[in-house]
Amino acid sequence: MNLTVDSRNTGEDVSLITLEGEIDVYTSIQLKQDIAVILESGAKYLVLNLSKVEYLDSTGLGVLIGTLKKLRENGGNLVIVGPAMRIMRIFEITGLYKIFAIYPTEEEAAAKEGISI
């Protein structure tokens, strides 16, 4: 029931967020608030590094989907990087891999998305 959020602005409109722990009903509220602060600072592109996320439930997916929707409405995007196989499986089972940009590394995400991380 813990989640660590580490964010850094990598460009004028890009923020890299590294998450560690569990994204669930208990931690999703704080994650949503942390993301809101980052968006208010002007970020249009969020790169979420999920390589250290051990668990993701439907509440967490809801936060990610809501964030993606907000960003796309403003001409931005949410990019997911490095999910472990068990987390990637959740995206596959739900079909969400079709709507999220998911990459194995930050470098590949930067190259394919045309952003600097």
N, CA, C and O of each residue as an XYZ file, in Angstrom:
468
protein
N       0.809     -1.193      0.000
C       0.000      0.000      0.000
C       0.853      1.258      0.000
O       0.482      2.258      0.614
N       1.994      1.219     -0.683
C       2.777      2.431     -0.776
C       3.153      2.703     -2.220
O       3.274      1.792     -3.039
N       3.333      3.974     -2.505
C       3.699      4.398     -3.848
C       4.618      5.590     -3.711
O       4.316      6.538     -2.986
N       5.734      5.542     -4.403
C       6.662      6.662     -4.425
C       6.574      7.306     -5.789
O       6.663      6.628     -6.813
N       6.400      8.616     -5.803
C       6.307      9.377     -7.040
C       7.503     10.321     -7.108
O       7.684     11.176     -6.241
N       8.311     10.156     -8.144
C       9.464     11.020     -8.359
C       9.299     11.645     -9.734
O       9.279     10.937    -10.741
N       9.180     12.961     -9.781
C       8.979     13.602    -11.080
C      10.048     14.652    -11.331
O      10.595     15.252    -10.406
N      10.323     14.851    -12.601
C      11.233     15.921    -12.996
C      10.814     16.436    -14.359
O      10.416     15.674    -15.240
N      10.911     17.729    -14.508
C      10.581     18.372    -15.765
C      11.797     18.229    -16.673
O      12.894     18.661    -16.320
N      11.601     17.623    -17.840
C      12.732     17.380    -18.732
C      12.780     18.351    -19.900
O      13.743     18.359    -20.666
N      11.769     19.149    -20.034
C      11.687     20.131    -21.108
C      10.567     21.082    -20.749
O       9.967     20.957    -19.681
N      10.280     22.020    -21.612
C       9.274     22.999    -21.238
C       7.887     22.399    -21.082
O       7.064     22.952    -20.352
N       7.605     21.296    -21.740
C       6.276     20.708    -21.608
C       6.296     19.191    -21.406
O       5.285     18.523    -21.625
N       7.440     18.648    -20.992
C       7.580     17.208    -20.767
C       7.998     16.946    -19.324
O       8.936     17.561    -18.818
N       7.290     16.025    -18.668
C       7.679     15.601    -17.320
C       7.830     14.096    -17.286
O       6.994     13.360    -17.810
N       8.905     13.648    -16.663
C       9.154     12.229    -16.447
C       8.765     11.907    -15.013
O       9.247     12.537    -14.072
N       7.897     10.928    -14.855
C       7.446     10.509    -13.534
C       7.841      9.051    -13.354
O       7.420      8.185    -14.121
N       8.651      8.787    -12.335
C       9.040      7.422    -12.017
C       8.238      6.973    -10.812
O       8.304      7.591     -9.749
N       7.486      5.908    -10.975
C       6.646      5.388     -9.903
C       7.253      4.113     -9.354
O       7.825      3.310    -10.091
N       7.121      3.940     -8.048
C       7.636      2.737     -7.414
C       6.636      2.273     -6.369
O       6.196      3.053     -5.525
N       6.278      0.985     -6.433
C       5.351      0.419     -5.452
C       4.075     -0.078     -6.103
O       4.099     -0.738     -7.142
N       2.965      0.254     -5.472
C       1.662     -0.236     -5.913
C       0.758      0.929     -6.281
O       0.690      1.932     -5.571
N       0.067      0.779     -7.400
C      -0.936      1.763     -7.804
C      -2.283      1.078     -7.622
O      -2.712      0.280     -8.455
N      -2.932      1.407     -6.524
C      -4.185      0.735     -6.190
C      -5.177      1.721     -5.587
O      -4.954      2.932     -5.606
N      -6.266      1.195     -5.055
C      -7.323      2.036     -4.496
C      -6.794      2.931     -3.380
O      -7.334      4.015     -3.160
N      -5.768      2.511     -2.682
C      -5.216      3.279     -1.570
C      -4.258      4.380     -2.014
O      -4.162      5.417     -1.357
N      -3.552      4.166     -3.115
C      -2.535      5.129     -3.553
C      -2.977      5.975     -4.744
O      -2.319      6.964     -5.070
N      -4.064      5.610     -5.391
C      -4.501      6.310     -6.602
C      -4.889      7.758     -6.351
O      -4.671      8.617     -7.205
N      -5.462      8.035     -5.185
C      -5.874      9.414     -4.884
C      -4.649     10.326     -4.856
O      -4.662     11.408     -5.443
N      -3.603      9.892     -4.180
C      -2.378     10.697     -4.119
C      -1.735     10.822     -5.491
O      -1.249     11.894     -5.852
N      -1.728      9.736     -6.260
C      -1.158      9.794     -7.605
C      -1.914     10.805     -8.455
O      -1.300     11.599     -9.168
N      -3.225     10.781     -8.387
C      -4.046     11.717     -9.158
C      -3.729     13.159     -8.765
O      -3.642     14.034     -9.626
N      -3.557     13.405     -7.477
C      -3.220     14.752     -7.001
C      -1.831     15.164     -7.468
O      -1.633     16.302     -7.893
N      -0.870     14.251     -7.391
C       0.492     14.552     -7.839
C       0.509     14.876     -9.328
O       1.188     15.811     -9.752
N      -0.227     14.118    -10.116
C      -0.285     14.360    -11.562
C      -0.954     15.698    -11.838
O      -0.513     16.430    -12.723
N      -2.009     16.035    -11.101
C      -2.697     17.317    -11.290
C      -1.743     18.489    -11.091
O      -1.778     19.459    -11.848
N      -0.892     18.399    -10.073
C       0.092     19.459     -9.814
C       1.055     19.585    -10.991
O       1.389     20.693    -11.411
N       1.493     18.460    -11.513
C       2.423     18.464    -12.645
C       1.759     19.065    -13.885
O       2.387     19.836    -14.612
N       0.492     18.716    -14.129
C      -0.225     19.264    -15.282
C      -0.447     20.765    -15.127
O      -0.362     21.511    -16.103
N      -0.731     21.206    -13.910
C      -0.928     22.635    -13.657
C       0.342     23.437    -13.905
O       0.282     24.635    -14.185
N       1.490     22.778    -13.802
C       2.761     23.470    -14.050
C       3.050     23.616    -15.541
O       4.058     24.209    -15.925
N       2.174     23.081    -16.373
C       2.314     23.274    -17.812
C       2.743     22.065    -18.615
O       2.951     22.182    -19.823
N       2.882     20.919    -17.996
C       3.300     19.724    -18.740
C       2.210     19.290    -19.714
O       1.038     19.190    -19.348
N       2.609     19.035    -20.953
C       1.685     18.516    -21.957
C       1.955     17.042    -22.246
O       1.084     16.325    -22.739
N       3.166     16.604    -21.935
C       3.555     15.209    -22.145
C       4.043     14.643    -20.820
O       4.935     15.200    -20.181
N       3.449     13.541    -20.424
C       3.904     12.836    -19.235
C       4.486     11.509    -19.661
O       3.864     10.759    -20.414
N       5.664     11.225    -19.185
C       6.296      9.930    -19.404
C       6.291      9.235    -18.053
O       6.969      9.668    -17.122
N       5.524      8.155    -17.950
C       5.422      7.401    -16.699
C       6.319      6.183    -16.784
O       6.085      5.288    -17.596
N       7.342      6.147    -15.951
C       8.205      4.981    -15.885
C       7.614      4.033    -14.840
O       7.621      4.331    -13.645
N       7.107      2.899    -15.299
C       6.457      1.922    -14.425
C       7.347      0.724    -14.125
O       6.859     -0.298    -13.643
N       8.642      0.829    -14.402
C       9.521     -0.328    -14.241
C       9.605     -0.832    -12.801
O       9.954     -1.991    -12.577
N       9.289      0.024    -11.814
C       9.349     -0.382    -10.411
C       7.965     -0.535     -9.784
O       7.836     -0.644     -8.564
N       6.933     -0.542    -10.625
C       5.569     -0.743    -10.131
C       5.312     -2.240    -10.030
O       5.491     -2.983    -10.995
N       4.891     -2.667     -8.847
C       4.668     -4.081     -8.582
C       3.224     -4.511     -8.770
O       2.941     -5.689     -8.987
N       2.305     -3.541     -8.686
C       0.882     -3.879     -8.737
C       0.106     -2.704     -9.305
O       0.409     -1.550     -9.003
N      -0.889     -2.994    -10.123
C      -1.748     -1.975    -10.720
C      -3.164     -2.523    -10.758
O      -3.412     -3.566    -11.363
N      -4.111     -1.815    -10.106
C      -5.490     -2.281    -10.134
C      -6.352     -1.363    -10.999
O      -5.847     -0.431    -11.625
N      -7.657     -1.636    -11.026
C      -8.561     -0.887    -11.890
C      -8.648      0.586    -11.501
O      -8.848      1.440    -12.364
N      -8.503      0.891    -10.226
C      -8.526      2.284     -9.791
C      -7.327      3.024    -10.379
O      -7.459      4.147    -10.866
N      -6.176      2.395    -10.330
C      -4.975      2.975    -10.919
C      -5.109      3.152    -12.418
O      -4.689      4.170    -12.968
N      -5.695      2.160    -13.084
C      -5.926      2.275    -14.523
C      -6.832      3.459    -14.816
O      -6.637      4.171    -15.801
N      -7.824      3.666    -13.955
C      -8.732      4.798    -14.128
C      -8.002      6.131    -14.071
O      -8.299      7.039    -14.848
N      -7.047      6.254    -13.154
C      -6.246      7.479    -13.065
C      -5.445      7.674    -14.353
O      -5.371      8.783    -14.881
N      -4.851      6.601    -14.852
C      -4.057      6.695    -16.077
C      -4.920      7.077    -17.274
O      -4.519      7.904    -18.093
N      -6.096      6.479    -17.376
C      -7.000      6.782    -18.491
C      -7.479      8.232    -18.415
O      -7.510      8.933    -19.427
N      -7.851      8.678    -17.214
C      -8.290     10.064    -17.041
C      -7.196     11.053    -17.399
O      -7.459     12.082    -18.020
N      -5.971     10.742    -17.007
C      -4.827     11.601    -17.318
C      -4.581     11.640    -18.822
O      -4.337     12.703    -19.393
N      -4.647     10.478    -19.454
C      -4.462     10.403    -20.900
C      -5.491     11.273    -21.612
O      -5.157     12.010    -22.540
N      -6.730     11.183    -21.178
C      -7.809     11.965    -21.799
C      -7.540     13.466    -21.667
O      -7.667     14.204    -22.644
N      -7.170     13.921    -20.467
C      -6.876     15.347    -20.246
C      -5.731     15.815    -21.137
O      -5.810     16.871    -21.765
N      -4.668     15.017    -21.185
C      -3.511     15.405    -21.979
C      -3.836     15.466    -23.462
O      -3.423     16.406    -24.141
N      -4.557     14.497    -23.973
C      -4.887     14.486    -25.400
C      -5.827     15.622    -25.767
O      -5.753     16.155    -26.874
N      -6.711     16.000    -24.848
C      -7.602     17.138    -25.104
C      -6.806     18.429    -25.276
O      -7.265     19.358    -25.940
N      -5.623     18.487    -24.684
C      -4.775     19.677    -24.752
C      -3.589     19.501    -25.696
O      -2.612     20.246    -25.619
N      -3.676     18.514    -26.586
C      -2.639     18.308    -27.587
C      -1.403     17.583    -27.088
O      -0.363     17.609    -27.746
N      -1.502     16.934    -25.933
C      -0.369     16.210    -25.368
C      -0.580     14.711    -25.407
O      -1.402     14.204    -26.171
N       0.173     14.007    -24.576
C       0.063     12.551    -24.538
C       0.654     12.018    -23.236
O       1.478     12.669    -22.593
N       0.218     10.838    -22.874
C       0.767     10.082    -21.746
C       1.496      8.883    -22.331
O       0.912      8.090    -23.070
N       2.769      8.756    -21.999
C       3.605      7.683    -22.511
C       4.012      6.804    -21.337
O       4.423      7.305    -20.290
N       3.897      5.500    -21.514
C       4.254      4.550    -20.463
C       5.549      3.844    -20.859
O       5.723      3.419    -22.001
N       6.452      3.732    -19.882
C       7.766      3.158    -20.146
C       8.050      2.034    -19.159
O       7.784      2.158    -17.964
N       8.592      0.944    -19.671
C       9.190     -0.114    -18.870
C       8.304     -0.933    -17.956
O       8.768     -1.375    -16.905
N       7.034     -1.156    -18.313
C       6.229     -1.969    -17.388
C       6.740     -3.409    -17.313
O       7.128     -3.996    -18.323
N       6.732     -3.967    -16.097
C       7.091     -5.379    -15.927
C       6.057     -6.234    -16.657
O       4.966     -5.762    -16.975
N       6.400     -7.470    -16.915
C       5.520     -8.360    -17.673
C       4.128     -8.461    -17.035
O       3.126     -8.451    -17.750
N       4.054     -8.556    -15.705
C       2.740     -8.702    -15.063
C       1.903     -7.434    -15.211
O       0.677     -7.510    -15.284
N       2.558     -6.261    -15.256
C       1.829     -5.007    -15.461
C       1.426     -4.899    -16.937
O       0.308     -4.486    -17.246
N       2.312     -5.261    -17.823
C       2.000     -5.240    -19.251
C       0.824     -6.151    -19.561
O      -0.003     -5.845    -20.420
N       0.760     -7.262    -18.861
C      -0.343     -8.213    -19.053
C      -1.692     -7.556    -18.753
O      -2.680     -7.855    -19.424
N      -1.750     -6.677    -17.769
C      -2.989     -5.962    -17.446
C      -3.408     -5.086    -18.626
O      -4.588     -5.032    -18.973
N      -2.444     -4.404    -19.238
C      -2.756     -3.583    -20.411
C      -3.240     -4.458    -21.570
O      -4.128     -4.056    -22.322
N      -2.664     -5.642    -21.715
C      -3.073     -6.549    -22.786
C      -4.473     -7.105    -22.545
O      -5.301     -7.110    -23.457
N      -4.745     -7.571    -21.335
C      -6.044     -8.160    -21.007
C      -7.168     -7.149    -21.186
O      -8.240     -7.486    -21.687
N      -6.921     -5.911    -20.777
C      -7.956     -4.873    -20.861
C      -8.040     -4.233    -22.245
O      -8.982     -3.494    -22.528
N      -7.077     -4.506    -23.096
C      -7.049     -3.889    -24.419
C      -6.495     -2.469    -24.402
O      -6.488     -1.794    -25.432
N      -6.033     -2.013    -23.245
C      -5.541     -0.645    -23.121
C      -4.203     -0.423    -23.820
O      -3.796      0.718    -24.038
N      -3.524     -1.504    -24.167
C      -2.278     -1.363    -24.914
C      -2.524     -0.693    -26.262
O      -1.598     -0.160    -26.874
N      -3.781     -0.720    -26.725
C      -4.130     -0.100    -28.006
C      -4.243      1.416    -27.905
O      -4.092      2.109    -28.912
N      -4.505      1.949    -26.708
C      -4.679      3.395    -26.589
C      -3.498      4.105    -25.936
O      -3.329      5.312    -26.106
N      -2.686      3.367    -25.195
C      -1.504      3.960    -24.575
C      -0.276      3.704    -25.439
O      -0.144      2.643    -26.049
N       0.621      4.688    -25.485
C       1.930      4.489    -26.101
C       2.804      3.843    -25.031
O       3.088      4.462    -24.006
N       3.233      2.597    -25.263
C       4.011      1.843    -24.276
C       5.336      1.426    -24.912
O       5.366      0.823    -25.985
N       6.437      1.761    -24.221
C       7.770      1.469    -24.731
C       8.603      0.771    -23.652
O       8.366      0.964    -22.460
N       9.575     -0.039    -24.074
C      10.414     -0.738    -23.090
C      11.393      0.186    -22.359
O      11.733     -0.072    -21.204
N      11.851      1.258    -23.015
C      12.840      2.140    -22.389
C      12.470      3.609    -22.595
O      11.704      3.952    -23.495
N      13.029      4.468    -21.741
C      12.828      5.910    -21.884
C      13.428      6.409    -23.192
O      12.859      7.283    -23.845
N      14.566      5.861    -23.572
C      15.243      6.286    -24.794
C      14.390      5.993    -26.029
O      14.275      6.823    -26.930
N      13.792      4.795    -26.054
C      12.942      4.447    -27.193
C      11.698      5.324    -27.228
O      11.261      5.745    -28.299
N      11.136      5.597    -26.070
C       9.953      6.476    -26.003
C      10.286      7.860    -26.533
O       9.523      8.431    -27.311
N      11.426      8.400    -26.113
C      11.844      9.734    -26.564
C      12.016      9.763    -28.069
O      11.562     10.693    -28.736
N      12.676      8.741    -28.608
C      12.924      8.691    -30.045
C      11.630      8.571    -30.854
O      11.444      9.276    -31.846
N      10.747      7.680    -30.427
C       9.513      7.435    -31.188
C       8.486      8.556    -31.017
O       7.716      8.838    -31.935
N       8.473      9.191    -29.848
C       7.493     10.240    -29.565
C       8.018     11.625    -29.946
O       7.255     12.591    -29.965
N       9.301     11.729    -30.247
C       9.861     13.013    -30.615
C       9.935     14.010    -29.471
O       9.748     15.212    -29.660
N      10.214     13.487    -28.273
C      10.311     14.341    -27.091
C      11.673     14.130    -26.434
O      12.343     13.126    -26.676
N      12.068     15.079    -25.608
C      13.325     14.899    -24.879
C      13.010     14.521    -23.447
O      12.186     15.146    -22.780
N      13.689     13.482    -22.996
C      13.467     12.988    -21.633
C      14.729     13.226    -20.836
O      14.784     12.890    -19.652
